[in-house]
Amino acid sequence: MALGRVKCFYSQQGYGFIEQNDGRPVYFHYTAWSEGGIPDRSIEGVDVDFDLLETSRGPEATNIRPLGRSGP
């Protein structure tokens, strides 16, 4: 399990990036979002835990679970 925050999500393209707690970015596809359906940009800034999968293209987040929202 890894921890991070959704940095950005491009809903029309169906992917985004999580910034891990150590600052490294991790790619994710919308199908990895555990809440089902296609998320929208409102998930940006949400703290998450996720499983980290090493792929030939680099790390990818799977089984993403929201922990809560940060900021105001």
mmCIF file as Biopython writes it, N, C-alpha, C and O atoms, coordinates in Angstrom:
data_model
#
loop_
_atom_site.group_PDB
_atom_site.id
_atom_site.type_symbol
_atom_site.label_atom_id
_atom_site.label_alt_id
_atom_site.label_comp_id
_atom_site.label_asym_id
_atom_site.label_entity_id
_atom_site.label_seq_id
_atom_site.pdbx_PDB_ins_code
_atom_site.Cartn_x
_atom_site.Cartn_y
_atom_site.Cartn_z
_atom_site.occupancy
_atom_site.B_iso_or_equiv
_atom_site.auth_seq_id
_atom_site.auth_asym_id
_atom_site.pdbx_PDB_model_num
ATOM 1   N N  . MET A ? 1  ? 0.846   -1.181 0.000   1.0 0.0 1  A 1 
ATOM 2   C CA . MET A ? 1  ? 0.000   0.000  0.000   1.0 0.0 1  A 1 
ATOM 3   C C  . MET A ? 1  ? 0.892   1.244  0.000   1.0 0.0 1  A 1 
ATOM 4   O O  . MET A ? 1  ? 1.913   1.292  0.686   1.0 0.0 1  A 1 
ATOM 5   N N  . ALA A ? 2  ? 0.492   2.232  -0.771  1.0 0.0 2  A 1 
ATOM 6   C CA . ALA A ? 2  ? 1.200   3.507  -0.842  1.0 0.0 2  A 1 
ATOM 7   C C  . ALA A ? 2  ? 0.205   4.628  -0.557  1.0 0.0 2  A 1 
ATOM 8   O O  . ALA A ? 2  ? -1.005  4.434  -0.673  1.0 0.0 2  A 1 
ATOM 9   N N  . LEU A ? 3  ? 0.711   5.786  -0.188  1.0 0.0 3  A 1 
ATOM 10  C CA . LEU A ? 3  ? -0.127  6.946  0.108   1.0 0.0 3  A 1 
ATOM 11  C C  . LEU A ? 3  ? 0.262   8.108  -0.783  1.0 0.0 3  A 1 
ATOM 12  O O  . LEU A ? 3  ? 1.418   8.245  -1.183  1.0 0.0 3  A 1 
ATOM 13  N N  . GLY A ? 4  ? -0.729  8.950  -1.092  1.0 0.0 4  A 1 
ATOM 14  C CA . GLY A ? 4  ? -0.462  10.131 -1.894  1.0 0.0 4  A 1 
ATOM 15  C C  . GLY A ? 4  ? -1.698  10.997 -2.013  1.0 0.0 4  A 1 
ATOM 16  O O  . GLY A ? 4  ? -2.668  10.838 -1.272  1.0 0.0 4  A 1 
ATOM 17  N N  . ARG A ? 5  ? -1.642  11.926 -2.974  1.0 0.0 5  A 1 
ATOM 18  C CA . ARG A ? 5  ? -2.749  12.860 -3.219  1.0 0.0 5  A 1 
ATOM 19  C C  . ARG A ? 5  ? -2.935  12.973 -4.725  1.0 0.0 5  A 1 
ATOM 20  O O  . ARG A ? 5  ? -1.962  13.056 -5.475  1.0 0.0 5  A 1 
ATOM 21  N N  . VAL A ? 6  ? -4.197  12.975 -5.165  1.0 0.0 6  A 1 
ATOM 22  C CA . VAL A ? 6  ? -4.471  13.131 -6.592  1.0 0.0 6  A 1 
ATOM 23  C C  . VAL A ? 6  ? -4.022  14.526 -7.004  1.0 0.0 6  A 1 
ATOM 24  O O  . VAL A ? 6  ? -4.562  15.531 -6.542  1.0 0.0 6  A 1 
ATOM 25  N N  . LYS A ? 7  ? -3.029  14.568 -7.877  1.0 0.0 7  A 1 
ATOM 26  C CA . LYS A ? 7  ? -2.458  15.837 -8.338  1.0 0.0 7  A 1 
ATOM 27  C C  . LYS A ? 7  ? -3.305  16.420 -9.466  1.0 0.0 7  A 1 
ATOM 28  O O  . LYS A ? 7  ? -3.622  17.610 -9.457  1.0 0.0 7  A 1 
ATOM 29  N N  . CYS A ? 8  ? -3.672  15.582 -10.436 1.0 0.0 8  A 1 
ATOM 30  C CA . CYS A ? 8  ? -4.491  16.040 -11.557 1.0 0.0 8  A 1 
ATOM 31  C C  . CYS A ? 8  ? -5.231  14.845 -12.150 1.0 0.0 8  A 1 
ATOM 32  O O  . CYS A ? 8  ? -4.785  13.702 -12.053 1.0 0.0 8  A 1 
ATOM 33  N N  . PHE A ? 9  ? -6.371  15.142 -12.766 1.0 0.0 9  A 1 
ATOM 34  C CA . PHE A ? 9  ? -7.143  14.110 -13.448 1.0 0.0 9  A 1 
ATOM 35  C C  . PHE A ? 9  ? -7.750  14.714 -14.700 1.0 0.0 9  A 1 
ATOM 36  O O  . PHE A ? 9  ? -8.415  15.749 -14.647 1.0 0.0 9  A 1 
ATOM 37  N N  . TYR A ? 10 ? -7.513  14.058 -15.828 1.0 0.0 10 A 1 
ATOM 38  C CA . TYR A ? 10 ? -8.019  14.500 -17.123 1.0 0.0 10 A 1 
ATOM 39  C C  . TYR A ? 10 ? -9.195  13.602 -17.485 1.0 0.0 10 A 1 
ATOM 40  O O  . TYR A ? 10 ? -9.017  12.536 -18.074 1.0 0.0 10 A 1 
ATOM 41  N N  . SER A ? 11 ? -10.405 14.048 -17.125 1.0 0.0 11 A 1 
ATOM 42  C CA . SER A ? 11 ? -11.578 13.182 -17.246 1.0 0.0 11 A 1 
ATOM 43  C C  . SER A ? 11 ? -11.881 12.788 -18.686 1.0 0.0 11 A 1 
ATOM 44  O O  . SER A ? 11 ? -12.317 11.662 -18.926 1.0 0.0 11 A 1 
ATOM 45  N N  . GLN A ? 12 ? -11.668 13.665 -19.638 1.0 0.0 12 A 1 
ATOM 46  C CA . GLN A ? 12 ? -11.965 13.309 -21.030 1.0 0.0 12 A 1 
ATOM 47  C C  . GLN A ? 12 ? -11.004 12.254 -21.560 1.0 0.0 12 A 1 
ATOM 48  O O  . GLN A ? 12 ? -11.370 11.458 -22.424 1.0 0.0 12 A 1 
ATOM 49  N N  . GLN A ? 13 ? -9.786  12.242 -21.051 1.0 0.0 13 A 1 
ATOM 50  C CA . GLN A ? 13 ? -8.806  11.238 -21.469 1.0 0.0 13 A 1 
ATOM 51  C C  . GLN A ? 13 ? -8.833  10.005 -20.569 1.0 0.0 13 A 1 
ATOM 52  O O  . GLN A ? 13 ? -8.350  8.942  -20.960 1.0 0.0 13 A 1 
ATOM 53  N N  . GLY A ? 14 ? -9.394  10.141 -19.367 1.0 0.0 14 A 1 
ATOM 54  C CA . GLY A ? 14 ? -9.551  9.000  -18.470 1.0 0.0 14 A 1 
ATOM 55  C C  . GLY A ? 14 ? -8.326  8.623  -17.659 1.0 0.0 14 A 1 
ATOM 56  O O  . GLY A ? 14 ? -8.213  7.483  -17.209 1.0 0.0 14 A 1 
ATOM 57  N N  . TYR A ? 15 ? -7.400  9.564  -17.462 1.0 0.0 15 A 1 
ATOM 58  C CA . TYR A ? 15 ? -6.222  9.251  -16.659 1.0 0.0 15 A 1 
ATOM 59  C C  . TYR A ? 15 ? -5.803  10.465 -15.838 1.0 0.0 15 A 1 
ATOM 60  O O  . TYR A ? 15 ? -6.277  11.581 -16.052 1.0 0.0 15 A 1 
ATOM 61  N N  . GLY A ? 16 ? -4.906  10.214 -14.895 1.0 0.0 16 A 1 
ATOM 62  C CA . GLY A ? 16 ? -4.394  11.292 -14.071 1.0 0.0 16 A 1 
ATOM 63  C C  . GLY A ? 16 ? -3.112  10.873 -13.385 1.0 0.0 16 A 1 
ATOM 64  O O  . GLY A ? 16 ? -2.512  9.849  -13.709 1.0 0.0 16 A 1 
ATOM 65  N N  . PHE A ? 17 ? -2.704  11.704 -12.417 1.0 0.0 17 A 1 
ATOM 66  C CA . PHE A ? 17 ? -1.474  11.436 -11.686 1.0 0.0 17 A 1 
ATOM 67  C C  . PHE A ? 17 ? -1.694  11.656 -10.198 1.0 0.0 17 A 1 
ATOM 68  O O  . PHE A ? 17 ? -2.380  12.589 -9.778  1.0 0.0 17 A 1 
ATOM 69  N N  . ILE A ? 18 ? -1.098  10.780 -9.422  1.0 0.0 18 A 1 
ATOM 70  C CA . ILE A ? 18 ? -1.070  10.889 -7.969  1.0 0.0 18 A 1 
ATOM 71  C C  . ILE A ? 18 ? 0.340   11.311 -7.587  1.0 0.0 18 A 1 
ATOM 72  O O  . ILE A ? 18 ? 1.321   10.783 -8.109  1.0 0.0 18 A 1 
ATOM 73  N N  . GLU A ? 19 ? 0.431   12.268 -6.669  1.0 0.0 19 A 1 
ATOM 74  C CA . GLU A ? 19 ? 1.739   12.623 -6.119  1.0 0.0 19 A 1 
ATOM 75  C C  . GLU A ? 19 ? 1.919   11.817 -4.841  1.0 0.0 19 A 1 
ATOM 76  O O  . GLU A ? 19 ? 1.189   12.009 -3.868  1.0 0.0 19 A 1 
ATOM 77  N N  . GLN A ? 20 ? 2.893   10.916 -4.848  1.0 0.0 20 A 1 
ATOM 78  C CA . GLN A ? 20 ? 3.159   10.119 -3.660  1.0 0.0 20 A 1 
ATOM 79  C C  . GLN A ? 20 ? 3.669   11.017 -2.539  1.0 0.0 20 A 1 
ATOM 80  O O  . GLN A ? 20 ? 4.119   12.135 -2.789  1.0 0.0 20 A 1 
ATOM 81  N N  . ASN A ? 21 ? 3.597   10.529 -1.313  1.0 0.0 21 A 1 
ATOM 82  C CA . ASN A ? 21 ? 4.056   11.324 -0.172  1.0 0.0 21 A 1 
ATOM 83  C C  . ASN A ? 21 ? 5.519   11.718 -0.279  1.0 0.0 21 A 1 
ATOM 84  O O  . ASN A ? 21 ? 5.938   12.701 0.331   1.0 0.0 21 A 1 
ATOM 85  N N  . ASP A ? 22 ? 6.310   10.960 -1.053  1.0 0.0 22 A 1 
ATOM 86  C CA . ASP A ? 22 ? 7.721   11.320 -1.241  1.0 0.0 22 A 1 
ATOM 87  C C  . ASP A ? 22 ? 7.923   12.262 -2.430  1.0 0.0 22 A 1 
ATOM 88  O O  . ASP A ? 22 ? 9.058   12.590 -2.776  1.0 0.0 22 A 1 
ATOM 89  N N  . GLY A ? 23 ? 6.821   12.700 -3.059  1.0 0.0 23 A 1 
ATOM 90  C CA . GLY A ? 23 ? 6.890   13.668 -4.149  1.0 0.0 23 A 1 
ATOM 91  C C  . GLY A ? 23 ? 6.921   13.076 -5.548  1.0 0.0 23 A 1 
ATOM 92  O O  . GLY A ? 23 ? 6.785   13.808 -6.528  1.0 0.0 23 A 1 
ATOM 93  N N  . ARG A ? 24 ? 7.098   11.766 -5.659  1.0 0.0 24 A 1 
ATOM 94  C CA . ARG A ? 24 ? 7.157   11.142 -6.990  1.0 0.0 24 A 1 
ATOM 95  C C  . ARG A ? 24 ? 5.757   11.003 -7.583  1.0 0.0 24 A 1 
ATOM 96  O O  . ARG A ? 24 ? 4.821   10.633 -6.873  1.0 0.0 24 A 1 
ATOM 97  N N  . PRO A ? 25 ? 5.602   11.296 -8.879  1.0 0.0 25 A 1 
ATOM 98  C CA . PRO A ? 25 ? 4.302   11.143 -9.536  1.0 0.0 25 A 1 
ATOM 99  C C  . PRO A ? 25 ? 4.053   9.691  -9.945  1.0 0.0 25 A 1 
ATOM 100 O O  . PRO A ? 25 ? 4.983   8.952  -10.268 1.0 0.0 25 A 1 
ATOM 101 N N  . VAL A ? 26 ? 2.781   9.303  -9.924  1.0 0.0 26 A 1 
ATOM 102 C CA . VAL A ? 26 ? 2.372   7.966  -10.344 1.0 0.0 26 A 1 
ATOM 103 C C  . VAL A ? 26 ? 1.154   8.107  -11.251 1.0 0.0 26 A 1 
ATOM 104 O O  . VAL A ? 26 ? 0.179   8.767  -10.892 1.0 0.0 26 A 1 
ATOM 105 N N  . TYR A ? 27 ? 1.215   7.490  -12.417 1.0 0.0 27 A 1 
ATOM 106 C CA . TYR A ? 27 ? 0.111   7.466  -13.375 1.0 0.0 27 A 1 
ATOM 107 C C  . TYR A ? 27 ? -1.021  6.591  -12.838 1.0 0.0 27 A 1 
ATOM 108 O O  . TYR A ? 27 ? -0.777  5.608  -12.139 1.0 0.0 27 A 1 
ATOM 109 N N  . PHE A ? 28 ? -2.280  6.962  -13.176 1.0 0.0 28 A 1 
ATOM 110 C CA . PHE A ? 28 ? -3.401  6.050  -12.941 1.0 0.0 28 A 1 
ATOM 111 C C  . PHE A ? 28 ? -4.439  6.209  -14.043 1.0 0.0 28 A 1 
ATOM 112 O O  . PHE A ? 28 ? -4.594  7.281  -14.628 1.0 0.0 28 A 1 
ATOM 113 N N  . HIS A ? 29 ? -5.139  5.124  -14.307 1.0 0.0 29 A 1 
ATOM 114 C CA . HIS A ? 29 ? -6.255  5.097  -15.248 1.0 0.0 29 A 1 
ATOM 115 C C  . HIS A ? 29 ? -7.537  5.111  -14.429 1.0 0.0 29 A 1 
ATOM 116 O O  . HIS A ? 29 ? -7.557  4.596  -13.311 1.0 0.0 29 A 1 
ATOM 117 N N  . TYR A ? 30 ? -8.606  5.693  -14.962 1.0 0.0 30 A 1 
ATOM 118 C CA . TYR A ? 30 ? -9.840  5.832  -14.186 1.0 0.0 30 A 1 
ATOM 119 C C  . TYR A ? 30 ? -10.384 4.493  -13.695 1.0 0.0 30 A 1 
ATOM 120 O O  . TYR A ? 30 ? -11.081 4.454  -12.682 1.0 0.0 30 A 1 
ATOM 121 N N  . THR A ? 31 ? -10.085 3.406  -14.383 1.0 0.0 31 A 1 
ATOM 122 C CA . THR A ? 31 ? -10.597 2.094  -13.961 1.0 0.0 31 A 1 
ATOM 123 C C  . THR A ? 31 ? -9.966  1.626  -12.650 1.0 0.0 31 A 1 
ATOM 124 O O  . THR A ? 31 ? -10.451 0.671  -12.044 1.0 0.0 31 A 1 
ATOM 125 N N  . ALA A ? 32 ? -8.896  2.281  -12.205 1.0 0.0 32 A 1 
ATOM 126 C CA . ALA A ? 32 ? -8.256  1.925  -10.935 1.0 0.0 32 A 1 
ATOM 127 C C  . ALA A ? 32 ? -8.950  2.575  -9.740  1.0 0.0 32 A 1 
ATOM 128 O O  . ALA A ? 32 ? -8.649  2.239  -8.595  1.0 0.0 32 A 1 
ATOM 129 N N  . TRP A ? 33 ? -9.876  3.503  -9.995  1.0 0.0 33 A 1 
ATOM 130 C CA . TRP A ? 33 ? -10.584 4.215  -8.930  1.0 0.0 33 A 1 
ATOM 131 C C  . TRP A ? 33 ? -11.600 3.267  -8.311  1.0 0.0 33 A 1 
ATOM 132 O O  . TRP A ? 33 ? -12.495 2.794  -9.010  1.0 0.0 33 A 1 
ATOM 133 N N  . SER A ? 34 ? -11.487 2.978  -7.025  1.0 0.0 34 A 1 
ATOM 134 C CA . SER A ? 34 ? -12.298 1.951  -6.367  1.0 0.0 34 A 1 
ATOM 135 C C  . SER A ? 34 ? -13.766 2.334  -6.204  1.0 0.0 34 A 1 
ATOM 136 O O  . SER A ? 34 ? -14.599 1.463  -5.951  1.0 0.0 34 A 1 
ATOM 137 N N  . GLU A ? 35 ? -14.096 3.602  -6.340  1.0 0.0 35 A 1 
ATOM 138 C CA . GLU A ? 35 ? -15.471 4.042  -6.119  1.0 0.0 35 A 1 
ATOM 139 C C  . GLU A ? 35 ? -16.375 3.777  -7.315  1.0 0.0 35 A 1 
ATOM 140 O O  . GLU A ? 35 ? -17.570 4.067  -7.252  1.0 0.0 35 A 1 
ATOM 141 N N  . GLY A ? 36 ? -15.840 3.237  -8.394  1.0 0.0 36 A 1 
ATOM 142 C CA . GLY A ? 36 ? -16.639 2.911  -9.572  1.0 0.0 36 A 1 
ATOM 143 C C  . GLY A ? 36 ? -16.979 4.136  -10.394 1.0 0.0 36 A 1 
ATOM 144 O O  . GLY A ? 36 ? -16.878 5.266  -9.916  1.0 0.0 36 A 1 
ATOM 145 N N  . GLY A ? 37 ? -17.378 3.909  -11.619 1.0 0.0 37 A 1 
ATOM 146 C CA . GLY A ? 37 ? -17.711 4.998  -12.521 1.0 0.0 37 A 1 
ATOM 147 C C  . GLY A ? 37 ? -16.475 5.775  -12.936 1.0 0.0 37 A 1 
ATOM 148 O O  . GLY A ? 37 ? -15.352 5.449  -12.552 1.0 0.0 37 A 1 
ATOM 149 N N  . ILE A ? 38 ? -16.707 6.805  -13.727 1.0 0.0 38 A 1 
ATOM 150 C CA . ILE A ? 38 ? -15.612 7.661  -14.169 1.0 0.0 38 A 1 
ATOM 151 C C  . ILE A ? 38 ? -15.564 8.874  -13.249 1.0 0.0 38 A 1 
ATOM 152 O O  . ILE A ? 38 ? -16.511 9.661  -13.215 1.0 0.0 38 A 1 
ATOM 153 N N  . PRO A ? 39 ? -14.477 9.036  -12.505 1.0 0.0 39 A 1 
ATOM 154 C CA . PRO A ? 39 ? -14.382 10.210 -11.635 1.0 0.0 39 A 1 
ATOM 155 C C  . PRO A ? 39 ? -14.264 11.486 -12.461 1.0 0.0 39 A 1 
ATOM 156 O O  . PRO A ? 39 ? -14.012 11.436 -13.665 1.0 0.0 39 A 1 
ATOM 157 N N  . ASP A ? 40 ? -14.447 12.624 -11.807 1.0 0.0 40 A 1 
ATOM 158 C CA . ASP A ? 40 ? -14.257 13.898 -12.499 1.0 0.0 40 A 1 
ATOM 159 C C  . ASP A ? 40 ? -13.157 14.682 -11.781 1.0 0.0 40 A 1 
ATOM 160 O O  . ASP A ? 40 ? -12.511 14.169 -10.867 1.0 0.0 40 A 1 
ATOM 161 N N  . ARG A ? 41 ? -12.956 15.907 -12.197 1.0 0.0 41 A 1 
ATOM 162 C CA . ARG A ? 41 ? -11.850 16.704 -11.640 1.0 0.0 41 A 1 
ATOM 163 C C  . ARG A ? 41 ? -12.013 16.984 -10.158 1.0 0.0 41 A 1 
ATOM 164 O O  . ARG A ? 41 ? -11.064 17.433 -9.515  1.0 0.0 41 A 1 
ATOM 165 N N  . SER A ? 42 ? -13.199 16.728 -9.593  1.0 0.0 42 A 1 
ATOM 166 C CA . SER A ? 42 ? -13.382 16.976 -8.159  1.0 0.0 42 A 1 
ATOM 167 C C  . SER A ? 42 ? -12.526 16.050 -7.299  1.0 0.0 42 A 1 
ATOM 168 O O  . SER A ? 42 ? -12.410 16.268 -6.093  1.0 0.0 42 A 1 
ATOM 169 N N  . ILE A ? 43 ? -11.924 15.019 -7.896  1.0 0.0 43 A 1 
ATOM 170 C CA . ILE A ? 43 ? -11.044 14.141 -7.113  1.0 0.0 43 A 1 
ATOM 171 C C  . ILE A ? 43 ? -9.660  14.754 -6.920  1.0 0.0 43 A 1 
ATOM 172 O O  . ILE A ? 43 ? -8.869  14.246 -6.125  1.0 0.0 43 A 1 
ATOM 173 N N  . GLU A ? 44 ? -9.356  15.835 -7.632  1.0 0.0 44 A 1 
ATOM 174 C CA . GLU A ? 44 ? -8.056  16.493 -7.458  1.0 0.0 44 A 1 
ATOM 175 C C  . GLU A ? 44 ? -7.938  17.004 -6.027  1.0 0.0 44 A 1 
ATOM 176 O O  . GLU A ? 44 ? -8.859  17.635 -5.510  1.0 0.0 44 A 1 
ATOM 177 N N  . GLY A ? 45 ? -6.808  16.731 -5.394  1.0 0.0 45 A 1 
ATOM 178 C CA . GLY A ? 45 ? -6.586  17.137 -4.012  1.0 0.0 45 A 1 
ATOM 179 C C  . GLY A ? 45 ? -7.015  16.113 -2.985  1.0 0.0 45 A 1 
ATOM 180 O O  . GLY A ? 45 ? -6.801  16.315 -1.790  1.0 0.0 45 A 1 
ATOM 181 N N  . VAL A ? 46 ? -7.617  15.013 -3.422  1.0 0.0 46 A 1 
ATOM 182 C CA . VAL A ? 46 ? -8.069  13.976 -2.500  1.0 0.0 46 A 1 
ATOM 183 C C  . VAL A ? 46 ? -6.881  13.101 -2.094  1.0 0.0 46 A 1 
ATOM 184 O O  . VAL A ? 46 ? -6.115  12.638 -2.940  1.0 0.0 46 A 1 
ATOM 185 N N  . ASP A ? 47 ? -6.744  12.885 -0.788  1.0 0.0 47 A 1 
ATOM 186 C CA . ASP A ? 47 ? -5.728  11.963 -0.288  1.0 0.0 47 A 1 
ATOM 187 C C  . ASP A ? 47 ? -6.204  10.540 -0.552  1.0 0.0 47 A 1 
ATOM 188 O O  . ASP A ? 47 ? -7.377  10.221 -0.361  1.0 0.0 47 A 1 
ATOM 189 N N  . VAL A ? 48 ? -5.284  9.690  -0.991  1.0 0.0 48 A 1 
ATOM 190 C CA . VAL A ? 48 ? -5.639  8.323  -1.369  1.0 0.0 48 A 1 
ATOM 191 C C  . VAL A ? 48 ? -4.593  7.332  -0.872  1.0 0.0 48 A 1 
ATOM 192 O O  . VAL A ? 48 ? -3.438  7.681  -0.626  1.0 0.0 48 A 1 
ATOM 193 N N  . ASP A ? 49 ? -5.039  6.079  -0.733  1.0 0.0 49 A 1 
ATOM 194 C CA . ASP A ? 49 ? -4.067  4.999  -0.651  1.0 0.0 49 A 1 
ATOM 195 C C  . ASP A ? 49 ? -4.296  4.131  -1.874  1.0 0.0 49 A 1 
ATOM 196 O O  . ASP A ? 49 ? -5.388  4.118  -2.443  1.0 0.0 49 A 1 
ATOM 197 N N  . PHE A ? 50 ? -3.273  3.415  -2.270  1.0 0.0 50 A 1 
ATOM 198 C CA . PHE A ? 50 ? -3.338  2.669  -3.523  1.0 0.0 50 A 1 
ATOM 199 C C  . PHE A ? 50 ? -2.261  1.602  -3.539  1.0 0.0 50 A 1 
ATOM 200 O O  . PHE A ? 50 ? -1.309  1.639  -2.760  1.0 0.0 50 A 1 
ATOM 201 N N  . ASP A ? 51 ? -2.433  0.664  -4.433  1.0 0.0 51 A 1 
ATOM 202 C CA . ASP A ? 51 ? -1.415  -0.351 -4.672  1.0 0.0 51 A 1 
ATOM 203 C C  . ASP A ? 51 ? -0.550  0.135  -5.821  1.0 0.0 51 A 1 
ATOM 204 O O  . ASP A ? 51 ? -1.049  0.726  -6.779  1.0 0.0 51 A 1 
ATOM 205 N N  . LEU A ? 52 ? 0.724   -0.113 -5.724  1.0 0.0 52 A 1 
ATOM 206 C CA . LEU A ? 52 ? 1.675   0.349  -6.726  1.0 0.0 52 A 1 
ATOM 207 C C  . LEU A ? 52 ? 2.121   -0.834 -7.572  1.0 0.0 52 A 1 
ATOM 208 O O  . LEU A ? 52 ? 2.625   -1.833 -7.057  1.0 0.0 52 A 1 
ATOM 209 N N  . LEU A ? 53 ? 1.928   -0.702 -8.869  1.0 0.0 53 A 1 
ATOM 210 C CA . LEU A ? 53 ? 2.290   -1.745 -9.820  1.0 0.0 53 A 1 
ATOM 211 C C  . LEU A ? 53 ? 3.419   -1.226 -10.692 1.0 0.0 53 A 1 
ATOM 212 O O  . LEU A ? 53 ? 3.301   -0.151 -11.281 1.0 0.0 53 A 1 
ATOM 213 N N  . GLU A ? 54 ? 4.504   -1.968 -10.782 1.0 0.0 54 A 1 
ATOM 214 C CA . GLU A ? 54 ? 5.611   -1.595 -11.669 1.0 0.0 54 A 1 
ATOM 215 C C  . GLU A ? 54 ? 5.333   -2.170 -13.052 1.0 0.0 54 A 1 
ATOM 216 O O  . GLU A ? 54 ? 5.193   -3.382 -13.209 1.0 0.0 54 A 1 
ATOM 217 N N  . THR A ? 55 ? 5.254   -1.300 -14.051 1.0 0.0 55 A 1 
ATOM 218 C CA . THR A ? 55 ? 5.003   -1.730 -15.425 1.0 0.0 55 A 1 
ATOM 219 C C  . THR A ? 55 ? 6.213   -1.374 -16.286 1.0 0.0 55 A 1 
ATOM 220 O O  . THR A ? 55 ? 7.145   -0.714 -15.826 1.0 0.0 55 A 1 
ATOM 221 N N  . SER A ? 56 ? 6.184   -1.814 -17.522 1.0 0.0 56 A 1 
ATOM 222 C CA . SER A ? 56 ? 7.286   -1.493 -18.438 1.0 0.0 56 A 1 
ATOM 223 C C  . SER A ? 56 ? 7.361   0.004  -18.726 1.0 0.0 56 A 1 
ATOM 224 O O  . SER A ? 56 ? 8.401   0.505  -19.152 1.0 0.0 56 A 1 
ATOM 225 N N  . ARG A ? 57 ? 6.250   0.722  -18.491 1.0 0.0 57 A 1 
ATOM 226 C CA . ARG A ? 57 ? 6.224   2.174  -18.712 1.0 0.0 57 A 1 
ATOM 227 C C  . ARG A ? 57 ? 6.455   2.964  -17.435 1.0 0.0 57 A 1 
ATOM 228 O O  . ARG A ? 57 ? 6.412   4.195  -17.447 1.0 0.0 57 A 1 
ATOM 229 N N  . GLY A ? 58 ? 6.698   2.267  -16.335 1.0 0.0 58 A 1 
ATOM 230 C CA . GLY A ? 58 ? 6.908   2.941  -15.059 1.0 0.0 58 A 1 
ATOM 231 C C  . GLY A ? 58 ? 5.833   2.566  -14.059 1.0 0.0 58 A 1 
ATOM 232 O O  . GLY A ? 58 ? 4.997   1.707  -14.342 1.0 0.0 58 A 1 
ATOM 233 N N  . PRO A ? 59 ? 5.840   3.202  -12.885 1.0 0.0 59 A 1 
ATOM 234 C CA . PRO A ? 59 ? 4.875   2.858  -11.848 1.0 0.0 59 A 1 
ATOM 235 C C  . PRO A ? 59 ? 3.457   3.276  -12.230 1.0 0.0 59 A 1 
ATOM 236 O O  . PRO A ? 59 ? 3.245   4.296  -12.886 1.0 0.0 59 A 1 
ATOM 237 N N  . GLU A ? 60 ? 2.493   2.461  -11.802 1.0 0.0 60 A 1 
ATOM 238 C CA . GLU A ? 60 ? 1.080   2.741  -12.049 1.0 0.0 60 A 1 
ATOM 239 C C  . GLU A ? 60 ? 0.293   2.421  -10.783 1.0 0.0 60 A 1 
ATOM 240 O O  . GLU A ? 60 ? 0.519   1.394  -10.144 1.0 0.0 60 A 1 
ATOM 241 N N  . ALA A ? 61 ? -0.638  3.314  -10.425 1.0 0.0 61 A 1 
ATOM 242 C CA . ALA A ? 61 ? -1.482  3.109  -9.252  1.0 0.0 61 A 1 
ATOM 243 C C  . ALA A ? 61 ? -2.683  2.248  -9.624  1.0 0.0 61 A 1 
ATOM 244 O O  . ALA A ? 61 ? -3.310  2.452  -10.664 1.0 0.0 61 A 1 
ATOM 245 N N  . THR A ? 62 ? -2.993  1.285  -8.762  1.0 0.0 62 A 1 
ATOM 246 C CA . THR A ? 62 ? -4.177  0.448  -8.925  1.0 0.0 62 A 1 
ATOM 247 C C  . THR A ? 62 ? -4.924  0.411  -7.599  1.0 0.0 62 A 1 
ATOM 248 O O  . THR A ? 62 ? -4.365  0.744  -6.554  1.0 0.0 62 A 1 
ATOM 249 N N  . ASN A ? 63 ? -6.194  0.005  -7.645  1.0 0.0 63 A 1 
ATOM 250 C CA . ASN A ? 63 ? -7.006  -0.138 -6.437  1.0 0.0 63 A 1 
ATOM 251 C C  . ASN A ? 63 ? -6.931  1.122  -5.569  1.0 0.0 63 A 1 
ATOM 252 O O  . ASN A ? 63 ? -6.606  1.053  -4.384  1.0 0.0 63 A 1 
ATOM 253 N N  . ILE A ? 64 ? -7.238  2.270  -6.178  1.0 0.0 64 A 1 
ATOM 254 C CA . ILE A ? 64 ? -7.135  3.571  -5.505  1.0 0.0 64 A 1 
ATOM 255 C C  . ILE A ? 64 ? -8.341  3.777  -4.594  1.0 0.0 64 A 1 
ATOM 256 O O  . ILE A ? 64 ? -9.487  3.645  -5.025  1.0 0.0 64 A 1 
ATOM 257 N N  . ARG A ? 65 ? -8.071  4.105  -3.328  1.0 0.0 65 A 1 
ATOM 258 C CA . ARG A ? 65 ? -9.121  4.303  -2.336  1.0 0.0 65 A 1 
ATOM 259 C C  . ARG A ? 65 ? -8.997  5.707  -1.731  1.0 0.0 65 A 1 
ATOM 260 O O  . ARG A ? 65 ? -7.949  6.047  -1.181  1.0 0.0 65 A 1 
ATOM 261 N N  . PRO A ? 66 ? -10.048 6.521  -1.826  1.0 0.0 66 A 1 
ATOM 262 C CA . PRO A ? 66 ? -9.980  7.873  -1.259  1.0 0.0 66 A 1 
ATOM 263 C C  . PRO A ? 66 ? -9.969  7.837  0.266   1.0 0.0 66 A 1 
ATOM 264 O O  . PRO A ? 66 ? -10.648 7.018  0.884   1.0 0.0 66 A 1 
ATOM 265 N N  . LEU A ? 67 ? -9.187  8.736  0.861   1.0 0.0 67 A 1 
ATOM 266 C CA . LEU A ? 67 ? -9.107  8.855  2.314   1.0 0.0 67 A 1 
ATOM 267 C C  . LEU A ? 67 ? -9.804  10.108 2.816   1.0 0.0 67 A 1 
ATOM 268 O O  . LEU A ? 67 ? -10.223 10.155 3.973   1.0 0.0 67 A 1 
ATOM 269 N N  . GLY A ? 68 ? -9.936  11.110 1.983   1.0 0.0 68 A 1 
ATOM 270 C CA . GLY A ? 68 ? -10.548 12.370 2.378   1.0 0.0 68 A 1 
ATOM 271 C C  . GLY A ? 68 ? -10.019 13.497 1.522   1.0 0.0 68 A 1 
ATOM 272 O O  . GLY A ? 68 ? -9.144  13.294 0.680   1.0 0.0 68 A 1 
ATOM 273 N N  . ARG A ? 69 ? -10.542 14.665 1.736   1.0 0.0 69 A 1 
ATOM 274 C CA . ARG A ? 69 ? -10.134 15.824 0.948   1.0 0.0 69 A 1 
ATOM 275 C C  . ARG A ? 69 ? -9.217  16.703 1.772   1.0 0.0 69 A 1 
ATOM 276 O O  . ARG A ? 69 ? -9.343  16.795 2.993   1.0 0.0 69 A 1 
ATOM 277 N N  . SER A ? 70 ? -8.290  17.349 1.079   1.0 0.0 70 A 1 
ATOM 278 C CA . SER A ? 70 ? -7.384  18.279 1.751   1.0 0.0 70 A 1 
ATOM 279 C C  . SER A ? 70 ? -7.804  19.701 1.417   1.0 0.0 70 A 1 
ATOM 280 O O  . SER A ? 70 ? -8.630  19.933 0.534   1.0 0.0 70 A 1 
ATOM 281 N N  . GLY A ? 71 ? -7.234  20.623 2.123   1.0 0.0 71 A 1 
ATOM 282 C CA . GLY A ? 71 ? -7.492  22.032 1.829   1.0 0.0 71 A 1 
ATOM 283 C C  . GLY A ? 71 ? -8.811  22.504 2.386   1.0 0.0 71 A 1 
ATOM 284 O O  . GLY A ? 71 ? -9.446  21.799 3.170   1.0 0.0 71 A 1 
ATOM 285 N N  . PRO A ? 72 ? -9.242  23.721 1.981   1.0 0.0 72 A 1 
ATOM 286 C CA . PRO A ? 72 ? -10.464 24.319 2.539   1.0 0.0 72 A 1 
ATOM 287 C C  . PRO A ? 72 ? -11.719 23.616 2.105   1.0 0.0 72 A 1 
ATOM 288 O O  . PRO A ? 72 ? -12.816 24.012 2.498   1.0 0.0 72 A 1 
#
